[in-house]
């Protein structure tokens, strides 16, 4: 309730200041463009629900990691469990910490889809803009996206330019950071841009250490560098090549037991293992554009990515300081390779008929190698579960979209996409149990087999699987522009999310693909001489075969099944205002997301009959009909306000405050506290940020910043019976020098 009151108060305050600001000077809201549809369009006349954050917005809102994006965008939630995150828009995306299913929200870097679900913690530096598209992107570029897409555009080199910047940062927790970029003109038609980032920070956590503890979990040591080359030998030919390198060492991911009533603060954890958390990534993007004489553009986008991630964590942190007769450490090492290419043919922007046609190909290999790729029960000798797999995935698609203007007011937009995907799995799993001297029986990860009479025994399980599907998705939109300041749109679209495969042996091997039908209406307008701009929309989704995780804390397994149906609808609103020195922004969303007829039982429950559509006779078969979808809060509200005071010498002093509210979320489909498989819901997030910036001669910028000013200690994610903390209060000073 307190969160809703604060949210209402924030909205009221922003609207009041906006009304009072009419008397200020005559600067309008900056025109913002969208590039996600492979051409540049004004956000106010683009018939999609989208939030665009410019480089200045990212700096003003202190957004330099993917987690912070949820506090500046409606309908978006990000739940970070260290090595990965659950990224959802409108309750659609990914609620499973695995690589067996794709994400319904696809992230792109410079137009190329990047690794989703994992390896998204690279720092955001030298970024030009971020576009968050909401709703299914079923007829356009890249891979399938049922929930939305995030387009991150890095700064490009500029011909004949030698400008750049340097930024230094110091803060609490001994935080020290340095970043910068510079353009280097090589010749009239060649330019280079070099960018780099580095940061070091102490851990947020207080750790009670067991006898086997080592490492520095929760600390941060990260570095990244980027080299960009722009070559424009002809006026109608442009070649852009970028390579990013990234390294992150977190020392491990501290967590404690999931609990309904918790005795200790979330930043006080127990630990009795060697901790490790490493991420390494290489990404290269080649973007070639050639414009023919008639204005038609041929564009090629090719990407190559290779990444490795490794972690070692304590699975029983609440018991860790006490020496146990069982082992409780988890270690993994994952390797991912991804190659993609897209070819687009784009019509000129002028004329009543505009179109885009293209094709897309992507191949991905995910590997957990033998001997250390996945091991539960270190050090070996009591209970050991090892897993190794190789998962080649392939995605192919052709797509097209056309827009026809009947006149200056009415236009019709039609698009279609056909895609085909395959998922192959080679999976080897072994469970070793030793009931020798000094050992006690423990719950193990069951793999069906017949053990020998004499211990120790090995239960091997291996299989090879194949899943394939194809789908035609489409979109039809009717747009109406009655005047220069109003734009209305309505569309029907379908979306598709590829299927996958379970690695556990006691569930159906293939996971069905998801399908969604989406209806959306929107109104974008400008008021008070374009001092205020708004974007309002309403949406309705009819979902089939929603992919959900049936996590069971008893066996620690997370097989994935399909909920037959779900209904998702809601309302979103965005507003930006500017009167010279004064500006504000406000975003809000109401989301109603519920499962249709759906029955399931936790994996560790006694074996019985539980049909997802009709239920069954087992006492543990739960009726989940009407339950809220996972990671689908009813309300998200965020906004900010600032005023630039002009000093006598022309310098400016700008205070700014930002507030974000994210409602309660369920991390599990099992929402009855008395039933098997229950995982406590994630509480309300009320995040208050502020900063004070002093700009000198458009060259120096000094910023005192504070994030999470109330020092809210909140659960950022639940994963395998562990709860992970969101970032606490952080404050410090940033100094920027532009040249």
Secondary structure, DSSP 4 states (H G I P E B T S, - for coil): -HHHHHHHHHHHHHHHHHHHGGGS--PPPPP-EE-TTSS-EEGGG-SSEEEEEEHHHHHHTT--SGGGGGGSSTTEEEEE-SSBEEEEETTEE---SSSSS--SEEEEETTEE---SBS------SEEEEEEEES---SSSSS--SSEEEEEEEPPP-TT---EEEEEEEETTTEEEEEEEEEEEEETTEEEEEEEEEEEE--S-EEEE-TT-BS-TT-EEEEEEEEEEEEEEETTEEEEEEEEEEEEE-S----EE--SS-SS-TTEEEE-SB-EEEEEEEEEEEEEEEE-TTS-EEEEEEEEEEEEEEEEEES-GGGTTS--SS--EEEEEEEEEEEEEEEEEE--S-SSEEEEEEEEEEEEEEEE-TTTSEEEEESSSSEEEEEEEEEEEEEEEEEEEEEEESSSSEEEEEEEEEEEEEEEEEEEEEEEE---TT--------------SSSSEEEEEEEEEEEEEEEEEEEEEEEEEEETTEEEEEEEEEEEE--EE--STTS-SEEPPEEEEEEEEEEEEEETTTTEEEEEEEEEEEEEEEEEE--BTTTTB--EEEEEEEEEEEEEEEEEEEETTEEEEEEEEEEEEEE-S-EE--TTSPP---BTTTB-S-TT-EE-TTPBPTT--SEEEEEEEEEEEEPTTS-EEEEEEEEEEE--B-SSS---TTSTT--PPB--EEEEEEEEEEEETTTEEEEEEEESTT----EEEEETTEEEEPP--EEEEEEEEE-
